[in-house]
């Protein structure tokens, strides 16, 4: 099969989508075309607040590493249901938007991500299930992208119908609304040549509830699999955060990268639109 991608979580998160070069050693991304590989790097604005060597600024990004950079995160205004800056002191006052989008001059596409775990509350359900609210949001996104010189939007909504991992009675309406939302965004973005992607769950239970996979595959430019955090401090026993395959003793046979990738394909995702998340933290 055509292979998917990779993403690595440090101060940057990197997604790599390699289609036909699995058997070839790749030394430099710049020697490959966009059709060959995607290295999608997440820049997190809160990394600037770290102390010492953990501090990470826009100028620390290696421009030879990424074909795309996703800036995390913008937020959803709970009252207007429009996109807004999450940390205006960093994003605007300290010019982080401007300093990251400057990499576009080096041929890198820069997207703004909305959502993230902390922001993914039920306010998104009010957005997804209201056609008028979706229309107003999309108008605000077009203005936002143009104003701050981004080239697209990444949807990091965690997760439709299962906000912050808790599935609710509204899940079916959220799932349908998310599918309509993606179609409407895609159709509005095309005349502007804006990119549209989404970061999605690796877990079978949430995949089944949150996503109409063929719709996502049809309308998104890529689907970023968050294939990490299968295990963590919330568990009662230790486990690898991103196991490649099932290992004896694990509670669930679907908590591994191999299962996630194949399950997304089984559900109807195009393999060459999948971008696999690889954590490096």
N, C-alpha and C positions, 0 to 999 in steps of 0.2 A: 504494500500500500504506500501511497505518498505519505511522508511523515509530516508531523505537526511541528510545534515550536517548543521553546524553552523560556522560562523566565527565572531570574535569580533575584532574591530579596536581600539587598544590603542597604546602603543609603539609596542605591538604585535597585529597582527590581528589573530583571532582564527576562524578556520573553524571546525565544528564538524559534523561528519557523523555517525549518530546512526541508525542502521538498525532494530534491533529486541528488543530494550530495552527501548522503549518509555514509557512503563508503570512502569519501574523500576527506583527507585532513584539511581543515580550514584554518589558516593561520591569521588572516586578516579579513574582516568583514568588508572592507572597502573594495576588495578584489571581486566581490560577488554582486550581482544585480539584485534588485528588489524582488524579482521573480524567483530568485534562488533561495533567499533567506530573509527573515525578519528577526532583528534583535530589538525587542521592544523594552525599553528601560523605564522603570518608574522612578521619578524623582519625588521624594517626599519633603515637603517644605518644613516639617518639624525637625528634620535632621540638623537644621541650623542651630537649634536650641541645645544640642548635646555639648558636653564639656570635653575638653582635651582633643585627643585624636579622633574621637567619634564625631566631631563636628563636620558637617558636610554642606558645602555651598554650591551654587550653580557652576562656579568656575572649576570645581573639582570633577565635573563630568568629563570623562574621556570621550572626545568627539569621534574617535576612531572605533568606539565600541558599539555604538547604537545606530540603527537605521531609523528608529522612531523613539521619541521620548514622551512619556505620559506624565503630566504634572499632577500630583496628588496633594490635596483635593480641593475642589470647589464644593459648595454645600447647597442644599435646597432650603430656601426661606420658608419656614413653617406657616407663615401668614399669607404671603403672596403666591407661594408654590412656584417661584422663579429661581433661577440659578443666581448664586451670589458668591463672593469671595469668602473663604473660610477663616483666613487670618490676614486681614487687610494690612496689618503692620508689616508682615513679611512680604506678602504678595505684591502690594502696591507701594507702601512707603519705602520699603527697602528694595523695590524694583525686581523682585524675584521673577515675576512674570516676564518682564523685559529681558532679564539676564538669561533665562532659560530659552525663551523663544528666539534669542539671538543665534542659537545653534541652527536655526533654519537656513542661515546663510551658508552653512557647510553642507547643505543637502539633507539634513535630518528633518523629518516631519515631527511636529510638536502638537500633542493633543492635551486638552484639559480633562481630567477625570472628575466626575461628580460621585459623591457617596462615600464609600469606605465604611468600615464596621461601625464606628461611633455615630455616623450621620444616618445610618440606614434604619430609621425608625418608621412607624406607621404613617408618618406624613407622606411617605412615598406612595402608600396605598391610596391616599386621597388624590394624589396626582395621577396615578395610572388608571384609576377607575372613573375619571371625570374628563370627557372629551374636550370641554372648554378649557379646563386647567392644562391639559396636555398641549393644546394649541398655544396658549399664552406662554407656557414654558418654552416651547420650541422657538417662538419669536424672541424670547429673552436670550436663548442660547445663541441664535444667529447673531444678535447684537453683541453678546459677550465675546464670542470667538473673533468677530471682526475687530472689536475694540482693542483686544489684548493680543492680536496677531497669532492666534493658534490656528492649526489646520484641521481640527476635528475634535470629537468628543468621545470619551471613554465612559461607559456606564458601569460603575462599580456598586450596584445596588445589591446589598447582601441581606436577604434574598427575596424576590417577589413572592409574597404569600407566607414567607418564613423569615420575617425581619429579625435580624440578629440571631438567626438559627431557630427561632420559635415559630412553628407553623400554626396558622390561625384559621378560623372559619372563612375568612375572606380570601383564602388562597386561590380558589378557582377564578374569582373576579380579577385578582392581581395578575395572575398568569395571563389571562386573556388581555388585560389592559397593557401588560408589558409587551406582548406581541404586537398590539396595535400601535403602541408607542414607538417601537423600533421601526415599523413600517413607515409611520408618519415622519419620523426623524430622517430616515433614509431618503424618502422622496423629497423632503425639503432641502436636504444637504446636497443632493446631486448637482443642481445648477451652480452651487458654490464650490464644487469639487472638495467638500469637506469629508474627512474620514469618520467612520462610526465603528466603534468596537465595544466589547463588553467583557468584563471580568466575571467569571461564573464559578459556581460551586463544583467541587470534585466529588461530592457525596451523592450516592444513588438516591437516597430518600428525598433530598432537596431537589435534585435534578428532575425527578418524576413530578414533583409538585409545582416547581417554579417556572419551568421552561417548556415552551413549544419549540423543540430543538430544530425541526426543519425550517421554521420561520426565522429563528436566529441565524441559521446557516445561510439562508437566502439573502437576508438584508444587511447583515453585519460584514464589515471588511475583514475582521478576524474575531475569533472567540478565544479569549485568554483563560485557560484552565488554571485555577488557583490550586494546583496540585501540591499542596503543602499544608501543614497544621492538621494532618490526619490525627496526630496525637500531640498532647501538650500538658501543661500544668493542671488542666481541668480533669484529667484522667486519674483513676485510682491506681494505675500501674504505669510503668515506663513503656515507651514505644517510640519508634523513629518518626520524626515529623513528616517525612516524605518517603515512605518505603516504596521501592520500585515494584516489588511483587508481594503477594501474601506470604506471611511467614507463620509457622505453627505457633499457636497460642494467642494470635491476635483475635480480638472479639468478633470482628466483622471481616468477611472475605473480600469485601469491596472497598476497604480502606487502604488502597495502594494505587500507585500511578498507572500501572498496567491496566487495572480494571477500569479506572476513570476514563482513560483515553479510548479504550475499546467500547465502553458503554456509551460515550458521547457519539461515536461513529455508528453504533448499533441503533441509537435513537434517531439518527438521520443527519448528523453533522458531516459536512464535507471535510475530509481529513486534511486537505490543504488550506482550510480556514482555521484549523485548530492551532493554538499557540500554547505550548506547555510551560507551565510555571515551575522553575527550579529554584529552591531557596538556598541562599548562601549565608544566612545568618547563623 
